[in-house]
Amino acid sequence: MTKSAIVVGATGLVGQYVVKQLLQHPAYEHVTSMTRRAVKHTTRDHGTHHNLVVDFDAALQLNDKALEHNASASDDRNRLLTELAQHDELYLCLGTTMKQAKTRQAFQHVDQTYTVELAKLAKQSGINAAAMVSAISSSSSSPFFYARVKANTEADLRELSFAQLVIIQPSIILGQRQPIRPMEALVQHTLPLLTPIMVGRFTPYRAIHARDIARLMITELNTEWRGTHTIDVRKLITRS
C-alpha cells in the first residue's frame, strides 16, 4: 500500500533531504512540501510532488471568532485542512535562528507555535504519524531559551497522542545551508575531523549529516511500532 506525506519546512537543510528521499522511496505515491514561498523539487523517482504555499499566520494564528470576520484567512485555513486530510504522515522540519528571527518571540513563533499548531491541524485532519527535528540540548529547565523552546515543543506534540511520533534530537547538523553562514561552514568542516575522538561525555555533541536525519525520520515511520520514539545523537550514530 502506497502512502502520502506532507513536509513542513521543506526549504530547510533537513526538510530538503526529507522531500528528496520520500520522492525516491517506493512506499510513497505523493509528497507535498508546505512552504511560505514557492519551491521546486525535481527528483521524483517514484512519487509525485506538489508544493503547497501557505501563509502560516493566516492559516494558523487566528481564533475561530476572528476567522468568521476574515474570509481570506478562513479560506487559507480550510485549504490547509483539506490538503492535510489527503496525507498519511507529517514531517516537521521547521526551524529558524535567533539571528534570523531577531527576537525571542519571533523565534518561538516559528519553532514552537507554527510546529505545534500545524501538528494539531494534522491530527484533526486524520494524520496519525508524525516526525519532527528537535535538538539534543532540549530541556524545559535549561538556562538557554533555545533549549527550552525545543523541549516545550516536544512536550506539546506528545500531548497530541499521535499513534506514531518520532522526535529526532541532533547536535550539529552537517550539510550546506542557504545562505551559507561562514562561521558555521568552518565548524562543519572541522567537526567531522573530531568525530573519532568525541567519545564518552562528548558523544552527544557529535555532528550528523542532514541526509542521515531525514533517512531516520522516514525509516522510523515505516516501522511497525506505536507510541513516541525519541532518538538523540547517541542513537543516531548507531543507526546512521
Helices and strands as residue ranges (DSSP letters): E 3-8, H 13-24, E 28-35, E 48-53, H 56-60, H 64-68, H 71-84, E 89-92, H 98-101, H 104-108, I 109-114, H 115-124, E 129-133, H 145-158, E 164-169, E 173-174, H 182-194, G 195-197, G 200-205, E 208-209, H 210-220, E 227-232, H 233-239
